[in-house]
Amino acid sequence: MRATAVSAPAAPSSGAVYPEDLRARVDAYLESLRFTTEPDVGGLSEAMRYSLLAGGKRIRPVLALATARALGRPVDTVLPLAAALELIHTYSLIHDDLPAMDDDDLRRGRPTCHVAFGEEVAILAGDGLYAEAFSHLLTEQVGTPVNLLAAAAELARATGVAGMVGGQYIDVANRAGPGTEGLRRLHTLKTGRLIAASIACVLILSEADPATIEAFDRYAEELGVLFQIVDDILDVTGSAQELGKTQGSDERLGKRTYVSEFGLDGARTLATESHQRARAALELAAERLPGELDALTQITDFIATRSC
């Protein structure tokens, strides 16, 4: 799979301030990706692109570009990594929506992949996106071999048993511990690890020192938790039209969420506290960086105040 960067004008901003210029670069780059020229597997490629190009805020790849900007690095230099992050995120959404998992029919305002193409193709589309993510990262991302392999290893850990997939298991098997700490651990793995990797992989590729990586780890972990708390709130307060997915699916599936555990007001309080911790951690980490922090700040505030 080979792709080239394509320039595009920034999309108009709506709602909370968001680095739309970075999202536009990500969208244009993803549009340029082609997975195969073989007609026999053209239907699989179509299903992969159907889900990949369905839209969204592209928070994970935009985080990668914003981190590059904060490091004083041209953002286009990490577009292959950013694309890999979004391929993996899209794979996880396809599999989350399957009847054996969350059984959702709507994603990003359109029928889910298994509804549009069938369960068998959807499973393979998710598998294909995950594999192509690493293929693209390892063949298109510029970096020293040592740093590139380290970034790939970090991304694999973040999405495997010690990360996203492990968190999914804890969720579906109802193995999360009690109280806030149990939910925090669950969502640090299920949601937070990929968000954190979006930042960490850029730091690794840029040869950031260990102290800088550690400082950003604290910010990234809190950002992932904040994202999940707000997501749980929106699952209760949002509409399917606003969210682009089925409203109330967590309650329908009997999942433990911050709202089910602490009530709507309690979850909002936790979100406010998490937002404050994320901003404080970002300010501490930012002291170590030479570039512009506006995009990272905008993403942090957008996650805290988003309505979809």
Secondary structure, 3 states (H helix, E strand, C coil): CCCCCCCCCCCCCCCCCCCHHHHHHHHHHHHHCCCCCCHHHHHHHHHHHHHHCCCCCCHHHHHHHHHHHHCCCCHHHHHHHHHHHHHHHHHHHHHHHCCCCCCCCEECCEECHHHHHCHHHHHHHHHHHHHHHHHHHHHHCCCCHHHHHHHHHHHHHHHCCCCHHHHHHHHHCCCCCCHHHHHHHHHHHHHHHHHHHHHHHHHHHCCCCHHHHHHHHHHHHHHHHHHHHHHHHHHHHCCHHHHCCCCCHHHHCCCCCHHHHHHHHHHHHHHHHHHHHHHHHHHHHHCCCCCCCHHHHHHHHHHHHCCC
